[in-house]
């Protein structure tokens, strides 16, 4: 019987490569237009994204410069255009610019004796989940400080509860307002304990600690040793 010819590895590899090449050629013959369209769309999208990012960066830089000019205008009393400028900047695509514009708008409102507007602006910041939590917490503190006298003690206590803790960076301001609210609510023992905790916390500003020492002492929660020998 005749024997089949030997099929060596080189021949098999050549056949396999030719088959793959034919498959690729067939694929491009059938789908070449769509491949080209897809490639063009990808390049257009990539180019558009790069342009958009550069445009945002340039826009944000221009807005930062505009904010700096607003501060200068406020400093010299040239404030006629400030409200509209801050309103425009408060809609910036940059969170940093937007937050700074809103905080500045609130501070400017206070300067103009428009406390109601300042409270509304701080409330807007505190309720905006797109801002970093630190911005929202700062706004909550300032909002509460402005409307403290108009709020019921329980409202102050509930609002500041997450911030009036010893491990919170806002413990000084939030703790003091909470303690005062407890005092207004007739809870002298709890208020005294919180004032004592404020006095003993070295991260709390000295101005708040000194007040806390005095008030806690009057409430029977003596913390006069909290600041060391100088406080005696």
N, C-alpha and C positions, 0 to 999 in steps of 0.2 A: 504494500500500500504506500501511496505517496505521503510523505510527511509534510505538515503545514510549515510554511516558512517561519523562521524566528521573528518575533516582534520585540525588538529591543526597547529599552527605556527612552532613548532619544527619539525614536519614532513616535512612541506614545505621547511624549511631551509635546512634540511638534503638532500632532493631531489635536491635543487638548488646547494648545495655544491658538490654533486656527479656529477651533470651535468657539472659543471664548471671543476671539476677534469678530467672528461672524455674528455672534449673539449681540455684541456691543454695536456693530454696524446696523444690525436689524433694529435694535432698540432706538438708536438715533434716527433711523429712517422713519420710524413710526411715531416717535415722540420728540424729535429734534426741536420743533417749533416751541413746544411747551417747556422744554429744558432751557431754551434761550430766553423765553419770556420770564420763567422763574428766576433765572440768573439776573436779568435786568431789574426785576422787581426787588430782589434781595439787595443788589447794589444801590438801588434808589432808596430803599428803606434805611440801609446802613448810612448812606450819605446824608439822608434827611435827619436821622437821629444825631449824627455828629454835628450837623449844622444847628439843630435845635438846642443841643447841650451848650454849644458855644454861644448861641444867642442868649440863652438863659443866664449864663455866666456874665456876659457883657451887660445884660439888662440889670442883673443883681448888683453888679459893680456900680453902674450908673445910679441905681436907687440908693445905694449906701452913700454915695457922694451927695445925692439930693437930701438925704437925712442929715448929713453933716451940715449942709447949708441951712436946713430948717433950724438946727440947734443954734447956729450963728445968728439967724434972724431973731429967734426968741431971745437970745442973749442981749441983743441991741434994741429990742423992743419993736422990731419990724415984723409984726405978726399978722398983718392984714391977709396974707395968702396962706398962712400956716394951717388953718383948719382944712382947707381944700387939699393942700399938699399931703397932709397926714391921712386924709380920707382916701386919696388916690393910692398912697403907699400901703395902706392897710389891706389892699386887695392884691398885693404883690404875690408872684408865684414863689418867692423865697420865704420860707417860714421865719427865718431870722429877721428879714426886713419887715415882714408883716407884723410879727410880734413886737418888734421895737417901735414900729409906727403906732401900734395900739397903746402900748405903755406910755409913749410920749403924748399921745392924744389925751389919755386919762390925766397925766400930770399937768398938761397944759390947761385942761378943763378945771382942775383944782386951782391953778393959778388965776383963772378967770372967774373963780367963785362959783363954778358950775359943778357942784358936787354930784348932783343927780346924773349928769352925763358921765362923770368919772366912774361912778358906781356901775352904770350900765356897761361901760367899756371894760372894766375889770371883770364883770360878770361874763361878758362875751368871751374874754380870753379864757377864763376858768372853765367854761363849758365847751371849748373847742378841742375836741379829741385829737385833732391833727397836730396840736402843739406838744412839745415835750412836757412831761409832767412837772418839771421844775418851774416852767413858765406858768402853768395853770395853778400850781400851789402858791406862787408869789402873788398872782392876781387874787386868789381867794383870801390871802392874808390882808391885802390892801383893801379889797372890797369890804371885808368884815370890819376892818378898822374904821372905815369911813361911815358905815351904817350901824356901828355897834350900839349907839344909844337908841336907835329905832327898832332894834331886834329884841325879841324875847330871849331871856337867858338860855332857854332850852334850844333855841335856834342857833345861837352862837356855839353852844357846847356840841351840838350835833354836827354842825358844819366843820368845826375845827378838830373834831375827835381824831381823825387820821393823822393830824399834824401836831397835836398836843401830847406827844410822847417823847420821852427822854432821848430816844435814838433818832428822832427826826431832826433834820437841819433847821426846821422852823419852830423847834420847841420853845425858843425864847418868846417870840411874838405870839404864837398860837397858845402856848401854855399860860402866858400872862393874861390874855383875853379870856381864856377859858376859866382861869381862877377868878377873875373879876366877875364873870357871868355866874359862877357858882356862889360867889359872895352876894350878888344881887338876888339870887334865888334862895337866899337864906341858908345855904349849905356851908356854914363857916368852917366846920372841921375838914371837909373835903378841900375847900379853898385853901385853908392853912397848909394842908399836906402838899398841895400842888405848888404853892409859893415856896415851901421849904425845899421841894425837889428842884425848883428853878434856882434857888440860892446855892444849892450844892453842885449844880451842873456847870463844870468849868467851860463848856462850849457856849454857854449863854452869855451874851454881852454884859459887861460889868454894870451898865446902867440899869438893866432889868434885874440883875442879881441883887444890886443894892436895894432897889425898891422891894424885891421879894423878901429880903432879910427883915426889913422894917415891918412889912405887912404880916409876914408869917409870925413874927414875934408878938404883934398885937393880937393875933388870933390864937396864941398859945402853942404855936409850933415853932419854937425858937431855932433859928438857923444862923445865928450871929457868928458862929465859928466857920461858916462856909468859905469866907474869903481870907481866913488866916488872921494873924495878929493885928493887921491893919484895920480889920473890921470891928475889933473890940472897942 
